[in-house]
Amino acid sequence: MTGRSCAGDRRVEGTKIVQRRAVTAVLAAAALVLTAGCSSGDDGGEPGAGERATPSRTATRSPSGPAAEKTPPATGTVKVVRTVAEGLDTPWGLAPLPDGDLLVSSRDDGTIVRVDGKTGKKTELGEVPGVSAAGEGGLLGLALSPDYASDHMVYAYFTSASDNRVVRMLIDEEKPEGEQLGAPDTVFRGIPKGFVHNGGRIAFGPDRMLYVGTGESGEEGLSQDKDSLGGKILRLTPEGEPAPGNPFPDSPVYSYGHRNVQGLAWDGKQRLFAAEFGQDTWDELNAIKPGGNYGWPEAEGRSDDDAFRDPTAQWTTDEASPSGIAYAEGSIWMAGLRGQRLWRVPLKGTETSADPQAFLEGDYGRLRTVVSAGGDRLWLVTSETDGRGSPGDGDDRILELKVS
């Protein structure tokens, strides 16, 4: 399988091999402990999306989960506290910094901008070399290293001329504006690219492993092929190796049968959820189990086939076309692109405890990314400048929300 970093191929010195094996052993032990506690199409307007069916049914409700878990209220609230920043160009990934500032990636420009969390002032850190933006591809997800306080590394997922890949870069705040990004070190490569369905969301989990959502790049057969990196959720070490405890030996694949994963988040019990685009009928929010098969292209939405895992919730494609998700106040919050709304999905275990609830419908246009800001606060990024929206004055924006 493709995907190992070139840096990994160069680690041949005896001392480093011994060190690497020792680190792997420690990671394996940690992963087994943490995994035991975890739950083991498009951008809402791709070519042809106008021909989608739009069934009248809305999101389906799942049975109640384990009685021992606290259940959030059936209905919630959303208040837009403030507009943090305006005038962003094709924003996609968002990574909050420890000091309260925000890193934002520009899909089409290939740049990373630092936004002052108090004033909204924007400072360009630099341009990521090698980004080849076209269609839904470009500079996509961002994630801070688990050791950011000491290593100052940011990870990024982007589309290159040949593939989708994950790189990491040093941030040096002492350098001038526009020159603060170090040269990218390729952590993982070989993820299939396409004009559509490039996935792109990355996040470090509670186990300190890197999770990567990929798309099938328009080739449906890749999703069911466990030897392909397309249509998957991958689980990697920070160095880009298959993470210890993965369900398939020596493979980065954590789950498969996905169409285009663009949302990753963990609940308060360290269970992983993912959002993905459907094609003609159903978009999905899934509770992810290691080794689980989520059905695409054999199943879209709920299925009678026991070989596939059913979604926690599903929506018609005109109501959602989901991208980023976040967990706060007992619910998953899901940004909708074509749906132009923020969905609240109250949870009990890995099932819905009440019907999903829509907020901000049409108020800010297409919604791309939602990230926890701690407690009852969320950061929300709009996506009106991505070529499929209708940008107005101030687009695109970052909003701060208070939710319940």
Secondary structure, DSSP 8 states (H G I E B T S, - for coil): ---B-HHHHH---HHHHHHHHHHHHHHHHHHHHHHHHS----SS--TTGGG----S----------TTS----SS--EEEEEEEE---SSEEEEEE-TTS-EEEEETTT-EEEEE-TTT--EEEEEE-TT---BTTBSEEEEEE-TTHHHH-EEEEEEE-SS-EEEEEEEB-TTS-TT--B---EEEEEEE---SS-----EEE-TTS-EEEE-B-TT-GGGTT-TTSSTTEEEEE-TTSSB-TT-SSTT--EEEE--SBEEEEEE-TT--EEEEE--SSSEEEEEE--TT-B--TTT-SSS-S-TTS---SEEEETTT--EEEEEEETTEEEEEESTT-SEEEEEEETTEESS--EEESTTTSS-EEEEEE-STTEEEEEE-SSSSSS---TT-S-EEEEEE-
